Amino acid sequence: MSHLLERHPLRLGSGPGASGVVLLLLAATFLPTGAAFAQETGERTLDEIKTESIARSKAGMYPLIGLDPADVQEAFNSIHSKDPDEWAAGFSGVADRYMARAKAEEKTDPAQANTDYLRAWRLYYFGNWPYPLSAGKQRAAAKALEAFAAHGRLLDPPIEMVRIPFEGSEIHGYMRMPKNAPGPVPVVIAINGADSRKENMSDNFDAAISWGIGYLAVDTPGTGECPIKGSPTAERIYSRVIDYLLTRRDVDKDRIAAEGQSYGAYWAVKLAIVERARLRVVVAQSAGVDAGFQHPPSKEALLRNREYLFGLQDVVLSLYEGTKNFDDLAALYPKLSLVNQGLIGKPTTPMLIIAGLKDTLVPISDTWLILSNGDVPKDAWINPQGGHLGRQTGVWPDPKIFRQVIIPYLARHLDVKPPKDLS
């Protein structure tokens, strides 16, 4: 099969710009071989986490995108156990230095202050990764929000802090719109994954501003500042976000899109069906919509996964309403399947589905399920050497996929021309 694919790259889809949307890439990947994976018996040790984290920071791979390997090493010098508070203190200690420096630089050198706020945010974020399960990680998460807000104020145009009333609470979001736009502009609803946050999505979609595309990033259910946990009806939070966008005079009401990654891609696919009348196009990266819900993984399987750095079992349990243990999760999961909800096969918006054939977190069968159902042609970008989100060490890191695949695709469907200075 790989021999045939190398000679005849597969291209799927028939929408605008479909030619070349799917690239089958044959090269090395960070994922272990089947034999090596079979030998793994448990979650990484601390030493293994340190080694893998430094390697990923050097390669610019998630969840250490943008972190300086020297800062990562410095943080690890004070971490001697897997205690979450010790982890948070190690990374927060390095981040605190950049935070203090940025505050001192704001008036005299705002550009450098912005750089240092970003460095502080990335370190605080990794200090509470994969989610703030302890007091120390919660403090790191709060500092991450503070650092990112300071960064957002220094951008030109700045990030707008949005507060949307929702069921007695609020949806917190980051909205950024192109500067001096001649009229209403298209906007993408940016939906993060289980262990990323709206801050990550805002950082990703800043690259869309020069294209004349705005974005609104909000935390997905069960993560960050989202007011609700995941449930079979939690997509209602995004319906409320669309309601809000339709009230804004600077938003083109006919050019609203959604992009979701991993856990967020599940919601993106669901929105492509239930909100098809109000969304122009949807992009979903590694969207699990059925198979993983019909046969949920065991705690042991999550511990053995080497594509995920550590803590996957805790993250999965943190996302949903009423899931205190894996029995609770097994009872809930079938209700989340979009097949069981009767949605797969219904009409959809145009979609781009991104996947990696070596994804160990989301079954590739769900990609084919999405592509082969519905009433409109769909596009796909599938990396045969890619892992989760289609990413591939040294070849296709997350920022490159955003800049070279996702944003150009959204632009074509939103009737946006590439910027003149696009290299």
C-alpha positions in Angstrom: 0.0 0.0 0.0 2.7 2.5 0.9 4.4 1.8 -2.4 1.3 2.6 -4.3 0.6 5.8 -2.3 4.1 7.0 -2.9 3.6 6.8 -6.6 0.0 8.0 -6.6 -0.7 10.6 -3.8 -4.3 10.5 -2.7 -6.4 13.6 -3.2 -9.9 13.7 -1.7 -12.6 16.3 -2.0 -14.2 18.4 -4.7 -14.8 21.8 -3.1 -12.9 25.0 -3.9 -9.2 24.5 -3.7 -9.7 20.7 -3.2 -6.8 19.9 -5.5 -3.8 19.5 -3.3 -5.7 19.7 -0.1 -4.8 16.1 0.7 -1.1 15.3 1.0 0.1 11.9 1.7 3.5 12.3 3.3 6.0 9.5 3.6 8.7 10.4 6.1 9.9 9.7 9.7 7.6 10.4 12.6 8.0 10.7 16.4 5.5 7.9 17.0 7.0 4.5 18.2 6.9 1.4 16.1 4.3 -1.3 17.0 6.9 -3.5 18.6 8.2 -0.7 20.8 4.7 0.4 21.8 3.8 -3.2 22.8 6.8 -3.3 25.2 5.6 -0.2 27.1 3.8 -1.2 30.3 2.9 2.1 32.0 3.0 5.9 32.0 6.4 7.5 31.4 8.7 7.9 34.4 9.8 11.4 35.4 13.1 10.9 33.7 11.4 9.8 30.5 9.0 12.8 30.7 12.0 15.2 31.1 13.8 13.6 28.1 10.7 13.6 25.9 9.8 17.2 26.9 13.2 18.6 26.1 13.2 16.7 22.7 9.7 18.1 21.9 10.7 21.7 22.9 13.7 21.4 20.5 11.5 20.2 17.7 8.8 22.7 18.4 6.2 20.0 19.0 3.1 20.0 21.2 2.7 20.6 24.1 6.0 22.5 24.2 5.5 24.7 21.1 7.5 27.9 21.5 9.2 27.0 24.7 12.9 27.5 24.9 14.7 24.2 25.6 17.0 26.0 28.0 14.0 27.3 30.0 12.5 23.8 30.1 15.8 22.3 31.3 16.0 25.0 34.0 12.6 24.2 35.2 13.3 20.5 35.4 16.4 21.2 37.5 14.1 21.9 40.4 11.6 19.1 39.7 12.5 15.8 41.4 9.1 14.0 41.5 5.8 13.8 39.6 4.1 15.8 42.3 1.8 18.3 40.5 2.7 21.2 42.8 6.4 20.6 42.4 5.9 20.5 38.6 3.9 23.8 38.7 6.5 25.4 41.0 9.4 24.4 38.7 7.9 26.0 35.5 6.3 28.9 37.3 9.6 29.9 38.9 11.2 30.3 35.4 8.0 32.1 34.1 8.0 34.5 37.1 11.3 35.9 35.9 9.9 36.7 32.4 6.7 38.0 33.9 8.6 40.5 36.1 10.8 41.6 33.3 7.9 42.1 31.0 6.1 44.3 33.5 9.3 46.5 33.8 9.6 46.7 30.0 6.1 47.7 29.1 6.6 51.5 29.0 10.1 51.5 27.6 10.1 48.5 25.2 6.6 47.2 24.6 7.8 44.8 21.8 10.2 43.1 24.2 7.6 43.1 26.9 5.2 41.3 24.6 7.8 38.7 23.8 8.5 38.1 27.5 4.8 37.9 28.4 4.4 35.2 25.7 7.4 33.3 27.2 5.9 33.6 30.6 2.5 32.4 29.4 4.0 29.3 27.6 5.9 28.3 30.8 2.9 28.9 33.1 0.7 26.9 30.7 3.1 24.0 30.7 3.3 24.4 34.5 -0.4 23.5 34.8 -0.4 21.0 31.9 -2.3 18.8 31.2 -4.9 20.4 33.5 -4.8 22.1 36.9 -5.5 19.2 39.2 -3.8 20.7 42.3 -3.5 24.0 44.1 -0.1 24.7 42.6 -1.3 24.0 39.1 -4.3 26.2 39.6 -2.0 29.1 40.6 0.0 28.5 37.5 -3.2 28.5 35.4 -4.2 31.8 36.9 -0.8 33.3 36.1 -1.0 31.9 32.6 -4.3 33.9 32.1 -2.7 37.0 33.5 0.4 36.7 31.2 -1.7 36.0 28.1 -4.0 39.0 28.8 -1.0 41.3 29.1 0.3 39.9 25.8 -3.1 40.5 24.2 -3.2 44.1 25.2 0.2 44.8 23.5 -0.8 43.3 20.1 -1.8 45.6 17.3 -4.7 45.2 17.0 -5.2 44.1 20.5 -7.2 41.1 21.7 -10.6 41.9 22.9 -11.7 40.2 26.1 -15.3 39.0 25.4 -17.9 38.1 28.0 -21.0 36.4 26.8 -23.9 35.7 29.2 -24.7 32.0 29.3 -27.1 30.1 31.6 -26.5 32.3 34.6 -22.8 32.4 34.0 -20.4 33.7 31.3 -18.5 32.5 28.3 -15.0 34.0 28.4 -13.4 34.5 25.0 -10.6 36.2 23.1 -11.7 38.0 20.0 -9.3 39.6 17.5 -10.3 41.4 14.3 -8.2 42.7 11.4 -7.2 46.3 11.7 -8.8 49.0 9.6 -11.1 46.5 7.8 -13.3 48.3 5.2 -16.4 46.4 6.3 -17.6 43.3 8.2 -15.1 40.5 8.1 -15.3 36.7 8.3 -14.7 35.2 11.8 -13.6 31.7 12.9 -14.8 30.2 16.1 -11.6 28.5 17.5 -12.2 25.4 19.6 -9.4 23.9 21.7 -8.7 20.3 22.6 -8.8 18.6 26.0 -5.5 19.9 27.3 -5.1 23.0 25.2 -6.9 26.2 26.0 -8.5 29.2 24.2 -5.1 30.9 24.7 -3.4 28.3 22.5 -6.1 28.7 19.8 -5.8 32.5 19.9 -2.0 32.1 19.5 -2.6 29.8 16.5 -5.2 32.0 14.8 -3.2 35.2 15.1 -1.8 34.1 11.8 -5.2 34.6 10.2 -5.4 38.3 11.0 -3.1 39.3 8.1 -5.5 37.4 5.8 -8.4 39.6 6.9 -10.0 36.9 9.0 -11.0 37.4 12.6 -11.4 34.8 15.3 -13.2 34.2 18.6 -11.5 31.6 20.8 -13.5 30.1 23.7 -12.6 27.2 26.0 -14.3 24.0 25.1 -16.6 22.2 27.6 -14.7 20.9 30.6 -11.6 23.0 30.0 -10.2 26.3 31.1 -12.8 28.9 32.0 -15.7 27.2 30.2 -18.8 27.4 32.4 -20.0 23.8 31.6 -18.6 20.3 31.4 -18.9 18.0 28.4 -22.2 16.3 27.9 -24.4 15.1 25.0 -25.8 18.6 24.7 -22.8 20.8 25.5 -22.6 22.1 21.9 -25.2 24.6 23.0 -22.3 26.8 24.2 -21.2 27.3 20.7 -24.7 28.0 19.5 -24.7 30.9 22.0 -21.3 32.0 20.6 -22.8 32.2 17.2 -25.8 34.1 18.6 -23.3 36.6 19.9 -21.3 36.9 16.7 -24.6 37.7 14.8 -25.1 40.8 17.0 -21.7 42.3 16.0 -21.6 44.9 13.2 -18.0 44.1 12.4 -18.8 40.4 11.7 -19.9 39.2 8.3 -22.9 37.1 9.3 -22.7 35.0 6.2 -19.0 34.1 6.7 -18.8 32.5 10.1 -16.7 29.3 10.4 -15.5 26.9 13.1 -12.2 25.1 13.6 -11.7 22.4 16.3 -8.8 20.2 17.2 -8.9 16.8 18.9 -11.7 17.0 21.6 -12.6 20.3 20.0 -12.9 18.6 16.6 -15.8 16.5 18.0 -17.7 19.7 18.7 -16.7 21.1 15.4 -18.1 18.2 13.5 -21.3 18.3 15.5 -21.7 22.0 14.8 -21.2 21.3 11.1 -24.5 19.3 11.3 -26.6 21.1 14.0 -25.5 24.7 13.0 -25.1 24.1 9.2 -27.4 27.0 8.4 -25.3 29.5 10.3 -21.8 28.2 9.5 -20.1 28.6 6.2 -17.4 26.0 6.7 -15.9 23.8 9.4 -12.4 22.3 9.9 -11.8 19.4 12.2 -8.5 17.9 13.2 -8.5 14.4 14.5 -12.2 14.2 15.1 -13.4 11.3 17.2 -17.1 10.9 16.7 -18.1 7.3 17.2 -15.6 4.3 17.5 -13.8 5.6 20.6 -17.1 6.2 22.3 -18.5 2.8 21.4 -15.4 1.1 22.9 -13.9 3.5 25.4 -10.2 2.9 26.3 -9.2 1.4 29.6 -7.2 3.4 32.1 -4.3 1.0 31.4 -4.4 1.8 27.7 -4.3 5.5 28.4 -1.3 5.1 30.7 0.5 3.2 28.0 0.0 5.8 25.3 3.3 7.3 24.2 2.0 9.9 21.8 0.6 11.7 24.9 3.2 13.0 27.2 1.6 12.1 30.5 -1.7 12.4 32.5 -4.1 11.3 29.8 -6.3 9.3 32.1 -6.8 12.3 34.5 -7.6 14.6 31.6 -10.3 12.3 30.1 -12.0 12.0 33.5 -11.9 15.8 34.0 -13.9 16.7 30.8 -17.4 15.4 31.4 -20.3 15.9 33.8 -20.5 13.2 36.4 -17.4 11.1 35.4 -15.6 10.4 38.7 -14.2 7.0 37.5 -13.9 4.9 34.3 -17.2 3.1 35.0 -18.9 6.5 34.8 -17.0 7.2 31.6 -18.1 3.9 30.1 -21.7 4.7 30.8 -21.5 8.1 29.3 -19.5 7.5 26.2 -22.1 5.8 24.0 -24.4 8.8 24.5 -21.7 11.0 23.0 -21.4 9.0 19.8 -22.7 11.1 16.9 -23.9 7.8 15.3 -26.0 7.0 18.4 -27.3 10.6 18.4 -28.5 10.1 14.9 -26.4 12.9 13.5 -23.9 11.1 11.2 -25.4 11.0 7.7 -27.4 14.2 8.1 -26.7 17.3 5.9 -23.5 19.2 6.8 -21.6 22.3 6.0 -18.5 21.9 3.7 -15.7 20.4 5.9 -12.0 19.8 5.9 -11.0 16.8 7.9 -7.4 16.5 9.0 -6.0 13.3 10.4 -2.8 11.2 10.8 -2.8 7.5 10.0 -0.6 6.9 13.0 -2.9 8.7 15.4 -3.0 6.6 18.6 -5.6 8.8 20.3 -8.4 9.0 17.7 -9.4 6.0 15.5 -8.8 6.7 11.9 -12.0 4.9 11.1 -13.9 8.0 12.4 -12.2 10.1 9.6 -13.6 7.8 6.9 -17.0 7.8 8.7 -17.2 11.6 8.5 -16.0 11.8 4.9 -18.4 9.1 3.6 -21.6 10.5 5.1 -23.6 13.6 4.6 -24.9 15.5 1.6 -21.9 17.7 0.5 -18.4 16.8 -0.8 -15.8 17.0 2.0 -12.1 17.7 1.8 -9.4 15.8 3.6 -5.7 16.2 4.5 -4.3 13.0 5.7 -0.7 12.4 6.7 0.2 8.7 6.6 3.2 9.3 8.8 1.3 11.8 11.0 0.1 11.3 14.5 -2.6 13.2 16.4 -3.8 16.3 14.5 -1.8 15.1 11.6 1.4 16.4 13.2 4.8 15.0 12.4 8.0 15.8 14.2 10.4 17.9 12.0 8.0 17.9 9.1 4.5 19.0 10.1 4.4 20.7 13.5 1.1 22.3 14.6 1.9 25.9 13.5 2.9 24.8 10.0 -0.4 22.9 9.6 -2.3 26.0 10.7 -0.5 28.3 8.4 -0.1 26.1 5.3 -3.3 24.0 5.4 -6.0 25.3 7.7 -5.9 29.1 7.2 -5.6 28.9 3.4 -8.5 26.4 3.3 -10.7 28.6 5.4 -9.8 31.6 3.3 -10.9 29.9 0.1 -14.3 29.0 1.6 -14.7 32.4 3.2 -13.9 34.2 -0.1 -10.7 35.8 1.3 -7.7 36.5 -0.9 -4.2 35.7 0.4 -2.3 38.7 1.8 0.0 40.4 -0.7 3.1 39.8 1.5 2.4 36.1 2.0 5.8 34.3 1.5 
